[in-house]
Amino acid sequence: MDELRLDGLHERHPGLTPALSQCYAEAASVCLSRHHQPPVTMAVNHSGISESRVVNFDIPDARVSNAHANEIDATEIGAYGLSLAAIEAVAGLVAVRRAETLTGADWYIAPSGTDTEDLETCIRLEVSGISAGGSRDVNSRLSKKVAQAARGNSNLPAIAAVVGFKVLEVAISPLGA
């Protein structure tokens, strides 16, 4: 089974630094370890297709857990890491830059290897995460995030992704789908 790789995101996503990549992997490990032991199998639902992917993560020690003790922040940050790994795995898209406020998105993404000097070739990615809840909760949040992207101050296409840490699911939807 293919893997969602949290390690080395910065090596594949030119918009990430090593420190940010490590922070995302740490937060994701804290969020996953609230409910599970590694490795886990996550469903990645996109374009009407569901794929199963293995996620390996380190069990966080006390220092890592303490650094990510704010559940809301850890869930958001961990969702960045898992959603970027998922969009890379299923669509070959990578983070190239953080999005500006009011664009209705968190990241600009583009196909791996794309020259990203001109953001007009990019896609906006809106990300969210939920710590608990089931598929219905993930899909409800996804609808809200698609609507948020639609209201954004940008004419670029958009994708929304929601990570459900307890239900082990990443739901991805393009705007207008």
N, C-alpha and C positions, 0 to 999 in steps of 0.2 A: 504494500500500500504506500502511496506517495505521502510525503511529509509536508507539513507547514513548518518552515524553518524560522524560528525566532532568533537563532544565533546568527551573528554577522549580517544583520539587515543592512547596515551601512555599506557593506561590500557590494550589495546589489541595488541599493536605493541611493542614488546620488544626492538626494535631498536630506539625507540623514548623516549625522556625525557618529563616530564610534560611541561617544558618551550618551547621546540620545538613544541610539540603538540598544545599548546596554540597559538604560533606564526602562525602555519599553519591554525588553525581555524580562527584567526583574519584576516589573508591575504585573505582567501577564502571569508569571509564575506564582506570585502572591494570590492573584485572583483565581487561578485554576486550583491552587492548593487549598483554597477554602472548602472545596467540594470533592476534590479528586487527588489521586496519586498518579505520578507519571509512569509510563506514557498514557495518553488518552487518545481517543479517536473522535475527531470533530466532523460534523456534517457541514459542508460548505454548499449552500443553496444559492444558485445563480442562474438566471435565464431559464428557469424551469427545470434545471438539472441539479441533482444532489450528488455530491461527491464526498467520499469519506477520506479523511486525511489524518495521519498520525501527528501528534504534537508531543515532542519531548520537552520537558522543562525541568529545571533544577528545583528541588524542594528548598524553599527559602529558609535561611537560618534566621535567628532572632534579629540580627542587624538589618537584614533585607526586609523582614516583616515590619520592623519598627520604622524603617525609612518610608514604607508604603502603608502606614497604619490608617491613613485617611481613606476610607472605603470608596468614597465618591471619586477622589482624585486617582486612586490606584485603578479603579474600574475604567475610567476614561483613558488613562495612559496605557494600561494593558490592552485595551481595545484598539488603540492606534497600532500597537505591534502586531496583534493577531490579524487585524483587518488588512494591514499592508502585506503581511505574509500570505493571506488568502487571495487578495486581488492579484498578487504576483503569481501565485500558483495556478490560478484558474484563467487569468486573462493576460498574463505577461506584462502587466502594468506595474510601474515602480514610482515611488515618491520622488519628485524632483524639487519641490519647494513647498513650504507652508503657505497656506492661503491667507489672504488679508481678511481682516474683520469685515463683516457684512456681505461676504461673497456667498454665504450659505454653505460653506464647506470648510474643511480643516486642511486639506492638502490639494496640491496640483499633482496629478499623476500622468504618466505617458508610457507608451510602449518602451520596453527596455532597449537602450541604445539610441533612442531618439535625441536629436539635438534640441535641447530645451531652452535655447536662448530666447525664443519667441513663445510666450505662454499661450498664444492662440492655438497651438497644436496640442495643448493639454486638456485634460478632463478634470473637473473638480470632484473631490472625494469627501463626502460628509461621513463622519464616523461616530458611533455611539456604542456603549456597552451596558449590559445589565448583569449584575452579580447573581441574582436568583431569578426564579421564574422559568416558564416553559416556552415552547415554540410560539404559542399564541402571543406571549409578551414580546418576544423578539420581533414577530411580524407586525405587531401593533406599533412598536417603536420604529421599525423600518418605514412604515407608512408616514409617520411624523417626520422622519428625517428626509424622506423624499420630498415632502411638502416644504420643509425648510430649505432644501437646496433649490426648489423651484422659485421660492421667494427671494433668493440671493441676488445681490447686485452684480450680476455677471451674465454674459450671453454664452458662456462656454457650456458644453454638455456636462452632465453631472451623474455621479453614481453615489448611492448611499450604502453603507455597510453597518450592520449591527452584530455585535458579538454577545452571545449568551454564554456566560462562563459556567453556570450550573448545568444547563441543558446541552452544553458542548455543541454549539451551533453558530455558524457565521452566515447571516442572510445578506445577500447583495442584490441590489436592484438599480438599474439605470433610471434616470428621470424619464418619465413618460411611458414606462413599461407597464 
